[in-house]
């Protein structure tokens, strides 16, 4: 579900191709409650509950992947319809208008998320909720210079990694071991969750879990090794250079391999048959 235009980023084409049975867009929400001009997270979370309840009699497990829209930029004072602006940003180093709108939107999401968790605390079906952000917000000129301690052009790659940092949470309505993961990257998220919850993994996902032990965080800017040091992606002197190169080869084969794609390594059916 993505309560915005169905064609955004060609989701209407991509989602069916990667295995989703149904794709709901903003056109599938009747009389939704909006914050600003966007369908609210509360409306989306209520729809998750509705989809869960309607799926109960099917005997099938429900996997619901939801891309929210409520907190999307831009954050303009002329577009605050239905918003509570009870949180102030007390800072004189940069214009705080966008930051204040953003943090108040986050508070609204937090309240809606509590309702979602409260509901699934009471259901019998084992349920796991994963929430994460996909990028940091544009909260105005000067904000990131202040937060990062300098202009992007003057920062090192390691310092720029701060701009890619987003939170995530994994919650279950049954007992799982509490854990704080100080740092990881999105490419590892499913493997980590599957490992903790005992879910099936492909050979590639198991490979990523192992790789995360050696290279805990990696993105297009660089990576941190298990030794605690930061490295550029093309640093041939890095003790992890060959691991990164191997990872690049596997990524390429997965995406562009065509007839030469290592099918058994990347598909769950093959992994389950082998297991």
Buried (B, 14 or more C-beta within 10 A) or exposed (E): BBBBEBEEEEBBEEBEEEEBEEBBBBEEBEEBEBBBEBBBBBBBBBBBBEBBEEBEEEEEEBEBEBBBBBBBBEBEEEEBEEBEEEBEBEBEEBBBBBBBBBBBBBBBBEEBBEEBBEBBEEEEEEBBBEBEBEEBBEBBEBBBBEBBEEEEEEBEEBBBBEBBEEEBEBBBBEEEEEEEEEEBBBBBBBBBBBBBEEEEBBBBBBBBBEBBEBBBBBEEBBBBBEEEEBBBBEBEEBEBBEBBEEBEEBEEBBEEEEEEBBEEBBBBEBBEEEE
